[in-house]
Amino acid sequence: MEAAEPDVRELRLHIVTWNVGTASPPPDVSSLLQLNSVGPTMDMYVIGLQEVNSRITNFLSDLAFDDPWSIFFMTVLAPLGYIKLSSVRMQGLLLLIFVKHVHIPFIRDIHTQYTRTGLCGYWGNKGGVTVRLSLYGHTMCFMNCHLPAHMENAEQRVDDFEKILEMQFEGENIPSTLDHDVLFWFGDLNFRIADYGIHFVRESINNKRYNLLWEKDQLNMAKKEEAFLREFIEGPLQFKPTYKFDLYSDVYDTSEKKRKPAWTDRILWRVKNLCKHAAKEGEFSEEEQTISVTLNNYISHMSYGISDHKPVTGTFGLELKPLVSDPLVTLHPEGEWSAEHDVLISYSAVPEFQSSAWDWIGLFKVAFRHVNDYVTYAWVEDDEISSNEDSKQVYISAAEIPDMGGEFLLCYYSKNLQSIVGISQPFQIQPNRTLIEKDLTQEDNSWMQTPDNLESHNEF
């Protein structure tokens, strides 16, 4: 009997690229992240920033702690059920990936990398940062680039991008960037509009005749020349060029330089099987096509004025057949949890899972921000109290449990895979009633002891 075909999953992915020009985060990013849009919510956010403030003092402090932009996006997205899955920073380049809790156990083999191209590869003000991962068994690569500026450097931009593609994960036991099932390429790519004068460009924009400018867009021109660039797909540029604006306005550059507007900020993607199909037409079998990418929305966001670039977003539908359908570890709390007694966690792993003595199970608030945002944790080996073929149990002592209780969940972290491989359903922890009653009694007593109360008491 043939095995049933796995269900096709549809995921929504939202990519942001924004050169923030060393500014601090704006007050609100609801429209940027489409938080108020009708329809299903996003499954994954990929946020690529360029020119994040990278003065030496900021950069050194940000290495030890999260930078203000990371904290800002975590503060917005964590309460909505997303965690920061991964991030990578190289000076002003920052790439953040957020996912819904439900997908975490099916995202594996997460690796980050960066490549400097500024000052011949010795300085990281230009280059690329990358996160690669496996999503339900499909390999995905996200690459945020900041390429050289100025009209005359079109060829240098192409050369630098080719160098970044070649150098990412070079020598590591990881597929090359172009060997991933899907590769997203975005950032301040700095391609300009060639040949046409500033007046013709501005007039075309004012009349919303953007198509008049497409053929002189340097990236479109480079795609005609370079076979490897033709494999990248981009949606139509149906929005105003996103550079260069006066701050806090939608007026193009009024400074002495009067920069010609350009579509510097772009989002492209490449599906490996489509490239194979194009190369070997006729040899392509339909069953190989287990993932497809659809662009639903490609727009700029004119209301943001903190920088001379406008942010650009692409909303995608990913349709894939899961090659991985079971989490490596399933876990749950045993019985009712309370801060008044020690508690137990039961978990079981699939046979092929390679555990390590350094694996741990963390207790997290439901709106946790990232993997290190745990309240407490137990080592799976050191804190084990029972084990059989089907499951194992570990304990956490009452002293480690938050006295006020609340809603929490458990995550199993694999040291070998460097990721969360199992997550429980949310559950309630009952507060420590004894301690709360004691605190209330102490509050009452301290109120009785205040000078005003003592004075009024003595009057009687």
C-alpha positions as CSV (number, residue, x, y, z in Angstrom):
1,M,0.0,0.0,0.0
2,E,1.4,3.4,-1.0
3,A,2.2,5.9,1.7
4,A,-0.2,8.9,1.8
5,E,1.2,12.0,0.3
6,P,2.2,14.5,3.0
7,D,0.0,17.5,3.4
8,V,1.1,20.7,1.6
9,R,1.9,23.5,4.1
10,E,1.3,27.1,3.2
11,L,3.5,29.6,5.1
12,R,3.5,33.4,5.0
13,L,6.9,35.1,5.0
14,H,7.4,38.8,5.3
15,I,10.8,40.3,4.4
16,V,11.8,43.9,5.3
17,T,14.9,45.7,3.9
18,W,15.7,49.2,5.3
19,N,18.7,51.4,5.3
20,V,18.0,53.1,8.6
21,G,20.9,55.7,8.3
22,T,22.1,55.2,11.9
23,A,18.7,56.4,13.3
24,S,17.0,55.0,16.3
25,P,13.8,52.9,15.8
26,P,10.6,54.8,15.0
27,P,7.7,54.9,17.4
28,D,5.5,52.4,15.5
29,V,6.1,49.7,12.9
30,S,2.6,48.2,12.6
31,S,2.3,49.1,8.9
32,L,5.9,48.0,8.1
33,L,5.2,44.6,9.6
34,Q,1.6,44.5,8.3
35,L,0.4,43.8,11.9
36,N,-3.1,45.3,11.2
37,S,-3.7,43.7,7.8
38,V,-6.7,41.5,7.3
39,G,-6.2,37.8,6.7
40,P,-3.8,35.2,8.1
41,T,-0.9,36.4,10.2
42,M,2.7,36.0,9.1
43,D,4.5,32.7,10.0
44,M,8.0,34.3,9.7
45,Y,9.5,37.7,9.7
46,V,13.0,38.3,8.1
47,I,14.3,41.8,8.8
48,G,17.4,43.1,7.0
49,L,18.8,46.5,8.1
50,Q,21.7,48.5,6.8
51,E,23.6,51.4,8.4
52,V,22.5,50.4,11.9
53,N,24.5,52.8,14.2
54,S,28.0,51.2,14.4
55,R,30.1,53.8,16.1
56,I,32.8,51.9,18.0
57,T,31.2,52.4,21.4
58,N,27.8,51.3,20.2
59,F,29.2,48.3,18.3
60,L,31.3,47.0,21.3
61,S,28.4,47.3,23.7
62,D,26.0,45.7,21.1
63,L,28.3,42.7,20.8
64,A,27.8,41.9,24.4
65,F,24.0,42.7,24.4
66,D,21.3,43.0,21.9
67,D,21.4,46.3,19.9
68,P,18.4,48.8,20.2
69,W,16.9,47.6,16.9
70,S,16.9,43.9,17.9
71,I,15.3,44.8,21.3
72,F,12.8,47.0,19.5
73,F,11.6,44.3,17.1
74,M,11.6,41.7,19.9
75,T,9.4,44.0,22.1
76,V,6.9,44.3,19.2
77,L,6.8,40.7,18.1
78,A,7.3,38.6,21.2
79,P,3.9,39.4,22.7
80,L,2.4,38.3,19.4
81,G,3.9,34.8,19.7
82,Y,7.1,35.2,17.7
83,I,10.6,34.5,18.9
84,K,13.9,35.7,17.5
85,L,15.2,32.5,16.0
86,S,18.5,33.8,14.8
87,S,20.4,37.0,14.1
88,V,23.8,38.1,12.6
89,R,25.5,41.5,12.6
90,M,28.5,42.9,10.8
91,Q,28.9,46.5,11.8
92,G,26.0,48.4,10.2
93,L,24.4,45.3,8.7
94,L,21.9,43.4,10.8
95,L,19.7,40.4,9.9
96,L,17.0,39.2,12.3
97,I,14.7,36.2,11.8
98,F,11.5,35.8,13.9
99,V,9.1,32.8,13.7
100,K,5.9,31.6,15.3
101,H,6.3,29.2,18.1
102,V,4.5,26.4,16.2
103,H,7.3,26.2,13.6
104,I,10.3,26.2,16.0
105,P,10.8,22.4,16.2
106,F,10.8,22.1,12.4
107,I,13.5,24.6,11.8
108,R,17.0,23.0,12.1
109,D,20.6,23.4,11.0
110,I,20.7,27.2,11.6
111,H,24.0,28.8,10.7
112,T,25.0,32.4,10.3
113,Q,27.9,34.0,8.3
114,Y,29.2,37.4,7.1
115,T,31.4,38.6,4.3
116,R,33.2,41.9,4.3
117,T,33.7,43.7,1.0
118,G,34.5,47.2,2.1
119,L,38.1,48.4,1.8
120,C,39.0,45.2,-0.2
121,G,37.5,42.9,2.4
122,Y,39.1,44.4,5.5
123,W,36.3,46.6,6.6
124,G,32.7,45.5,7.2
125,N,30.8,48.7,6.2
126,K,29.8,46.9,3.0
127,G,29.2,43.2,2.4
128,G,26.7,40.6,3.3
129,V,25.2,38.8,6.3
130,T,23.4,35.5,5.9
131,V,21.3,33.1,7.9
132,R,20.7,29.6,6.5
133,L,18.4,27.0,7.9
134,S,16.3,24.0,7.1
135,L,12.5,24.6,7.3
136,Y,10.4,21.4,7.4
137,G,13.3,19.8,5.7
138,H,13.8,22.4,2.9
139,T,17.0,24.4,2.8
140,M,16.5,28.2,2.9
141,C,19.1,31.0,2.8
142,F,18.5,34.7,3.6
143,M,21.1,37.2,2.5
144,N,21.1,40.9,3.5
145,C,23.6,42.9,1.5
146,H,24.9,46.5,1.4
147,L,26.7,47.0,-1.9
148,P,29.0,49.9,-3.0
149,A,27.4,53.3,-3.6
150,H,27.5,55.7,-6.6
151,M,26.4,55.5,-10.2
152,E,29.7,54.4,-11.6
153,N,30.1,51.3,-9.4
154,A,27.5,49.1,-11.1
155,E,30.1,46.5,-12.1
156,Q,31.7,46.6,-8.6
157,R,28.3,45.8,-7.1
158,V,27.9,42.8,-9.3
159,D,31.4,41.6,-8.5
160,D,30.9,42.1,-4.8
161,F,27.6,40.2,-4.8
162,E,29.3,37.3,-6.7
163,K,32.1,37.3,-4.1
164,I,29.6,37.2,-1.2
165,L,27.8,34.3,-2.9
166,E,31.0,32.3,-3.2
167,M,32.4,33.1,0.2
168,Q,29.4,32.4,2.5
169,F,29.9,29.1,4.3
170,E,33.0,28.3,2.2
171,G,34.9,25.4,3.7
172,E,32.1,24.5,6.1
173,N,30.0,21.4,5.9
174,I,27.0,23.4,4.7
175,P,25.6,23.7,1.1
176,S,26.8,26.7,-0.8
177,T,24.3,29.6,-1.0
178,L,23.2,28.6,-4.6
179,D,22.6,25.0,-3.5
180,H,19.8,26.0,-1.1
181,D,16.3,25.2,-2.2
182,V,15.3,28.8,-1.9
183,L,17.6,31.8,-1.6
184,F,16.3,35.3,-0.7
185,W,18.6,38.2,-1.6
186,F,17.8,41.7,-0.3
187,G,19.3,44.9,1.1
188,D,20.5,48.3,0.0
189,L,21.9,46.9,-3.3
190,N,22.7,50.5,-4.4
191,F,21.8,50.0,-8.1
192,R,21.0,53.3,-9.8
193,I,19.0,54.5,-12.8
194,A,21.6,55.1,-15.6
195,D,21.6,57.5,-18.6
196,Y,18.4,59.4,-17.9
197,G,18.8,62.9,-16.4
198,I,17.3,63.9,-13.1
199,H,14.4,65.9,-14.6
200,F,13.2,63.0,-16.8
201,V,13.5,60.6,-13.8
202,R,11.6,62.9,-11.5
203,E,8.9,63.7,-14.1
204,S,8.4,59.9,-14.7
205,I,8.0,59.4,-11.0
206,N,5.6,62.3,-10.6
207,N,3.4,60.8,-13.4
208,K,3.7,57.3,-11.9
209,R,5.2,56.1,-15.2
210,Y,7.8,53.9,-13.4
211,N,8.0,51.5,-16.3
212,L,9.8,54.2,-18.4
213,L,12.7,53.8,-15.9
214,W,12.9,50.0,-15.6
215,E,15.1,49.3,-18.6
216,K,17.7,51.8,-17.3
217,D,17.7,50.4,-13.8
218,Q,21.3,49.0,-13.4
219,L,20.2,45.8,-11.7
220,N,17.8,45.0,-14.6
221,M,20.6,45.9,-17.1
222,A,23.0,43.6,-15.2
223,K,20.6,40.7,-15.3
224,K,20.7,40.9,-19.1
225,E,24.5,40.5,-19.0
226,E,25.1,38.1,-16.1
227,A,23.6,34.6,-16.3
228,F,23.8,34.0,-12.6
229,L,21.7,37.1,-11.9
230,R,19.0,36.0,-14.3
231,E,18.2,33.2,-12.0
232,F,17.0,35.7,-9.4
233,I,13.3,36.8,-9.6
234,E,12.0,40.1,-8.6
235,G,8.5,41.5,-8.5
236,P,7.5,44.6,-10.6
237,L,8.8,47.9,-9.3
238,Q,5.4,49.5,-9.0
239,F,6.5,51.9,-6.2
240,K,8.5,55.1,-6.2
241,P,12.3,54.8,-6.1
242,T,13.2,54.6,-2.4
243,Y,16.3,56.8,-2.4
244,K,17.2,59.6,-1.7
245,F,14.7,61.5,0.4
246,D,14.9,64.5,2.7
247,L,14.5,63.3,6.3
248,Y,10.9,63.1,7.6
249,S,9.4,63.8,4.2
250,D,8.5,62.3,0.9
251,V,10.4,64.9,-1.0
252,Y,13.4,63.8,-3.0
253,D,16.9,65.2,-2.1
254,T,16.9,69.0,-2.0
255,S,20.5,69.2,-0.9
256,E,23.2,70.7,-3.1
257,K,24.0,67.2,-4.3
258,K,20.5,66.6,-5.6
259,R,20.9,62.8,-5.9
260,K,19.0,61.2,-8.8
261,P,16.2,59.0,-7.3
262,A,16.9,55.2,-7.5
263,W,15.5,51.8,-6.5
264,T,18.4,51.0,-4.3
265,D,16.4,48.8,-1.9
266,R,15.4,45.5,-3.3
267,I,14.1,42.0,-2.6
268,L,14.8,39.1,-5.0
269,W,14.6,35.3,-4.7
270,R,15.9,32.2,-6.4
271,V,14.3,28.7,-6.4
272,K,16.9,26.1,-7.2
273,N,14.6,23.6,-8.9
274,L,13.4,26.4,-11.3
275,C,17.0,27.0,-12.3
276,K,17.5,23.3,-12.9
277,H,14.3,23.3,-15.0
278,A,15.5,26.2,-17.1
279,A,19.0,24.5,-17.6
280,K,17.7,21.0,-18.4
281,E,14.2,21.4,-19.8
282,G,12.6,18.0,-20.3
283,E,14.6,16.3,-17.6
284,F,12.7,18.0,-14.8
285,S,10.2,15.8,-12.9
286,E,7.2,17.3,-11.2
287,E,7.8,15.5,-7.9
288,E,11.1,17.4,-7.4
289,Q,9.1,20.6,-7.1
290,T,8.4,20.3,-3.4
291,I,8.5,24.0,-2.6
292,S,7.2,27.0,-4.5
293,V,7.4,30.7,-3.8
294,T,4.7,33.2,-4.6
295,L,5.1,37.0,-4.2
296,N,1.9,38.4,-2.8
297,N,3.0,42.0,-2.2
298,Y,6.1,44.1,-3.0
299,I,5.8,47.7,-1.8
300,S,7.7,50.6,-0.2
301,H,6.5,52.4,3.0
302,M,6.5,56.1,2.4
303,S,5.4,57.1,5.9
304,Y,8.8,56.3,7.5
305,G,11.1,59.3,7.5
306,I,13.9,58.5,9.9
307,S,16.4,57.9,7.1
308,D,17.0,59.1,3.5
309,H,15.8,55.6,2.3
310,K,12.2,54.3,2.5
311,P,11.8,50.7,3.7
312,V,10.7,48.0,1.2
313,T,8.8,44.9,2.1
314,G,8.0,41.7,0.3
315,T,5.2,39.3,1.5
316,F,5.5,35.8,0.2
317,G,3.6,32.6,0.2
318,L,5.7,29.5,0.6
319,E,4.0,26.2,-0.4
320,L,5.9,23.2,0.6
321,K,5.5,19.5,1.3
322,P,7.0,18.9,4.8
323,L,9.9,16.5,4.6
324,V,9.9,16.6,8.4
325,S,6.6,16.2,10.1
326,D,7.4,15.1,13.7
327,P,9.4,17.1,16.2
328,L,12.6,15.4,17.4
329,V,11.4,15.8,21.0
330,T,8.0,16.1,22.5
331,L,7.6,17.3,26.1
332,H,5.0,18.3,28.6
333,P,4.7,19.3,32.3
334,E,3.6,16.4,34.6
335,G,0.5,17.2,36.7
336,E,-0.3,20.6,38.1
337,W,2.7,23.0,38.6
338,S,3.0,25.3,41.5
339,A,5.8,27.2,43.1
340,E,5.0,25.4,46.4
341,H,6.6,22.1,45.3
342,D,9.2,20.5,43.0
343,V,7.9,19.8,39.5
344,L,8.4,17.2,36.8
345,I,8.8,17.4,33.1
346,S,8.3,14.3,30.8
347,Y,9.8,14.1,27.4
348,S,10.4,11.6,24.6
349,A,12.7,11.7,21.6
350,V,12.5,10.0,18.2
351,P,15.0,7.1,17.8
352,E,17.4,9.0,15.5
353,F,17.8,12.0,17.8
354,Q,21.4,12.3,19.1
355,S,21.1,13.8,22.6
356,S,24.0,15.4,24.5
357,A,25.0,15.8,28.2
358,W,24.7,19.6,27.4
359,D,21.1,19.5,26.3
360,W,18.7,21.4,28.6
361,I,15.0,22.0,29.0
362,G,14.1,25.7,29.6
363,L,11.0,27.1,31.3
364,F,9.9,30.2,29.4
365,K,7.2,32.8,29.8
366,V,4.7,32.5,26.9
367,A,5.9,35.8,25.3
368,F,9.6,34.9,25.4
369,R,11.9,36.7,23.1
370,H,14.7,34.3,22.2
371,V,16.3,31.0,23.4
372,N,18.3,32.6,26.2
373,D,15.2,34.3,27.6
374,Y,14.4,31.4,30.0
375,V,13.2,31.8,33.6
376,T,15.0,28.6,34.7
377,Y,16.2,25.3,33.2
378,A,17.0,21.7,33.9
379,W,19.9,19.7,32.5
380,V,18.4,16.6,30.8
381,E,21.1,14.3,32.2
382,D,22.1,15.8,35.6
383,D,18.4,16.5,36.6
384,E,17.0,13.2,35.3
385,I,15.0,11.2,37.9
386,S,13.6,8.4,35.8
387,S,14.0,6.8,32.4
388,N,12.4,4.1,30.4
389,E,12.0,3.1,26.7
390,D,9.1,5.5,26.1
391,S,10.0,8.6,28.0
392,K,12.3,10.3,30.6
393,Q,11.6,12.6,33.4
394,V,13.6,15.5,34.8
395,Y,12.8,17.8,37.8
396,I,13.0,21.4,38.6
397,S,13.1,22.4,42.3
398,A,10.3,24.6,43.8
399,A,12.9,27.3,44.6
400,E,13.4,27.8,40.8
401,I,9.7,28.2,40.0
402,P,8.3,31.8,39.8
403,D,6.3,32.5,43.0
404,M,3.6,34.6,41.1
405,G,2.8,31.8,38.7
406,G,1.4,32.6,35.3
407,E,1.4,31.1,31.8
408,F,4.6,29.3,30.6
409,L,5.9,26.8,28.2
410,L,8.8,24.4,28.0
411,C,11.5,24.1,25.3
412,Y,14.1,21.4,24.7
413,Y,17.4,22.8,23.5
414,S,19.8,20.5,21.6
415,K,23.5,21.4,22.0
416,N,24.4,19.4,18.9
417,L,21.9,21.1,16.7
418,Q,22.2,24.5,18.4
419,S,18.5,25.0,18.3
420,I,15.2,24.3,20.0
421,V,13.9,20.8,18.9
422,G,10.8,20.5,21.0
423,I,8.3,22.9,22.5
424,S,5.3,22.2,24.8
425,Q,1.8,23.7,24.7
426,P,1.4,26.7,27.1
427,F,0.4,25.8,30.6
428,Q,-0.5,27.5,33.9
429,I,1.7,27.6,37.0
430,Q,-0.2,28.2,40.2
431,P,1.1,31.0,42.4
432,N,2.8,30.2,45.8
433,R,-0.2,31.0,48.0
434,T,1.7,30.8,51.3
435,L,4.2,33.4,50.1
436,I,1.6,35.7,48.7
437,E,-0.5,35.5,52.0
438,K,2.7,36.2,53.9
439,D,3.5,39.3,51.7
440,L,-0.1,40.6,52.2
441,T,0.2,40.2,55.9
442,Q,3.5,42.1,55.9
443,E,2.0,44.8,53.8
444,D,-0.9,45.2,56.3
445,N,1.6,45.3,59.2
446,S,3.8,47.9,57.5
447,W,0.7,50.0,56.8
448,M,-0.2,49.9,60.5
449,Q,3.4,51.0,61.4
450,T,3.4,54.1,59.3
451,P,3.8,57.4,61.3
452,D,0.4,58.7,60.2
453,N,-1.4,55.5,61.3
454,L,0.5,55.3,64.6
455,E,-0.5,59.0,65.3
456,S,-4.2,58.4,64.5
457,H,-4.1,55.2,66.6
458,N,-2.7,57.1,69.6
459,E,-5.5,59.6,69.4
460,F,-8.1,57.1,70.5
